[in-house]
Amino acid sequence: MSLYTAFRPALFLLPPERAHRAAICALQRGMVPTSSYRNPSLETTVAGLNFPNPVGLSAGFDKNAECYAEALAAGFGHVEVGTVTPRAQPGNPQPRLFRLVESRAVINRLGFNNEGAAAAAGRLENRQAGIVGGNIGKNKESSDAVADYVSAMQILYPVVDYITANISSPNTPGLRALQAADELGTLIDALHHTRRELVAKGQPAKPIFVKIAPDCSEEMLEAIASTAMARQLDGLIVSNTTIARDAVTGQMHANESGGLSGAPLFVKATETLRAVYRLTGGAIPLIGVGGISNAEDAYTKIRAGASLVQLYTALIYEGMGLAERINRGLSERLSRDGFKTIAEAVGSESR
Ligand SMILES: Cc1cc2nc3c(=O)[nH]c(=O)nc-3n(C[C@H](O)[C@H](O)[C@H](O)COP(=O)(O)O)c2cc1C
């Protein structure tokens, strides 16, 4: 039994948001074991960035860039902070985060509660080595979504290694409409334009990713894939939480509105990833997210086409030691199957 599993019953007596705050405090106080595990087979270059391993902490855990360094030290190969919006906002009324313990899932309708892009950027200045992405979104009250993404990007860009435009949270009204081809094309063009301006001012060129939902129809996925390829987008993150509830019917809290994540999302998110890999033919790097609980799940995503993976919800049930356990399990699987590197395994199920 890990130390975390011993502590978990006490943590689960707290309301989920309080438990999350306690987890951040524990990280900041050095109460979480660090990982020194390294394996050359796990090193991988994606969109020009060199990752020590393919396992990332997905957006939402460290919304305000308070504990990214500790999460990297715990064994994650990258951390995506955010979602941040240009201006601070409180998010939806509480309660807005629910545990579905039976299926190792959660439902959240936080609604981009965050301290704003400038507060996060301040905490990312003068940081040490390690890959940190900045996940950006729009303010709830804003009527010009594209302008919000541009201004959040301008603030975060100098202090992160990549930018992710989150257009797939189910908790900001109208956000997912940005996934429609015309809207997506306009958004990507605006972000690329912003990057050209920043590069002209002396910033290095950094990758821009877009994060999509697992609830897209095949036609939507086709449109997203072709829009992304036509604009040479640097990567797609597949996926955010789902609004579907079929995998958790009848369970406590299953009818709460918001996005479902964790184990019951795995099949749907992986099918979406597989479809996007087929539609893009490997032309665009994919980051596989959704329901990863162990090394086998991460390996399945990689073999389905993910160059990197990310996770969040499983940490609530397994603790931070999970990053190292997944990395160890991944390198075992690579050598078992005769792959020298992660890159060789990407998409291998369809070859
Ligand atoms: C409490 C919570 C908050 C989240 N907040 C964000 C967010 O701010 N931005 C974002 O892009 N994704 C957010 N996500 C989605 C996760 O990054 C991830 O895409 C999703 O949970 C699926 O992965 P998982 O099953 O490993 O958790 C959040 C997820 C949870 C559980």
The ligand as an SDF file (V2000), in Angstrom:
LIG
                    3D

 31 33  0  0  0  0  0  0  0  0999 V2000
  -11.3030   19.1520  -11.4580 C   0  0  0  0  0  0  0  0  0  0  0  0
  -10.8930   19.2480  -12.8850 C   0  0  0  0  0  0  0  0  0  0  0  0
  -10.5990   20.4990  -13.4310 C   0  0  0  0  0  0  0  0  0  0  0  0
  -10.2060   20.5960  -14.7630 C   0  0  0  0  0  0  0  0  0  0  0  0
   -9.8900   21.8190  -15.2690 N   0  0  0  0  0  0  0  0  0  0  0  0
   -9.4410   21.9100  -16.5470 C   0  0  0  0  0  0  0  0  0  0  0  0
   -9.0350   23.1570  -17.0760 C   0  0  0  0  0  0  0  0  0  0  0  0
   -9.0560   24.1960  -16.3930 O   0  0  0  0  0  0  0  0  0  0  0  0
   -8.6220   23.1960  -18.3650 N   0  0  0  0  0  0  0  0  0  0  0  0
   -8.5560   22.0790  -19.1600 C   0  0  0  0  0  0  0  0  0  0  0  0
   -8.1400   22.1720  -20.3160 O   0  0  0  0  0  0  0  0  0  0  0  0
   -8.9250   20.8810  -18.6730 N   0  0  0  0  0  0  0  0  0  0  0  0
   -9.3520   20.7730  -17.3980 C   0  0  0  0  0  0  0  0  0  0  0  0
   -9.7080   19.5490  -16.9060 N   0  0  0  0  0  0  0  0  0  0  0  0
   -9.6810   18.3760  -17.8000 C   0  0  0  0  0  0  0  0  0  0  0  0
   -8.3890   17.5690  -17.6560 C   0  0  0  0  0  0  0  0  0  0  0  0
   -7.2650   18.3360  -18.0220 O   0  0  0  0  0  0  0  0  0  0  0  0
   -8.4380   16.3180  -18.5490 C   0  0  0  0  0  0  0  0  0  0  0  0
   -8.5080   16.7220  -19.9020 O   0  0  0  0  0  0  0  0  0  0  0  0
   -9.6440   15.4280  -18.2390 C   0  0  0  0  0  0  0  0  0  0  0  0
   -9.9150   15.4220  -16.8620 O   0  0  0  0  0  0  0  0  0  0  0  0
   -9.4400   13.9950  -18.6910 C   0  0  0  0  0  0  0  0  0  0  0  0
   -8.2980   13.4180  -18.0900 O   0  0  0  0  0  0  0  0  0  0  0  0
   -8.3940   12.5160  -16.7580 P   0  0  0  0  0  0  0  0  0  0  0  0
   -9.4560   11.4830  -16.9890 O   0  0  0  0  0  0  0  0  0  0  0  0
   -7.0190   11.9220  -16.6050 O   0  0  0  0  0  0  0  0  0  0  0  0
   -8.7170   13.4400  -15.6620 O   0  0  0  0  0  0  0  0  0  0  0  0
  -10.1130   19.4230  -15.5740 C   0  0  0  0  0  0  0  0  0  0  0  0
  -10.3960   18.1830  -15.0130 C   0  0  0  0  0  0  0  0  0  0  0  0
  -10.7760   18.0850  -13.6940 C   0  0  0  0  0  0  0  0  0  0  0  0
  -11.0650   16.7250  -13.1150 C   0  0  0  0  0  0  0  0  0  0  0  0
  1  2  1  0
  2  3  1  0
  2 30  2  0
  3  4  2  0
  4  5  1  0
  4 28  1  0
  5  6  2  0
  6  7  1  0
  6 13  1  0
  7  8  2  0
  7  9  1  0
  9 10  1  0
 10 11  2  0
 10 12  1  0
 12 13  2  0
 13 14  1  0
 14 15  1  0
 14 28  1  0
 15 16  1  0
 16 17  1  0
 16 18  1  0
 18 19  1  0
 18 20  1  0
 20 21  1  0
 20 22  1  0
 22 23  1  0
 23 24  1  0
 24 25  2  0
 24 26  1  0
 24 27  1  0
 28 29  2  0
 29 30  1  0
 30 31  1  0
M  END
$$$$
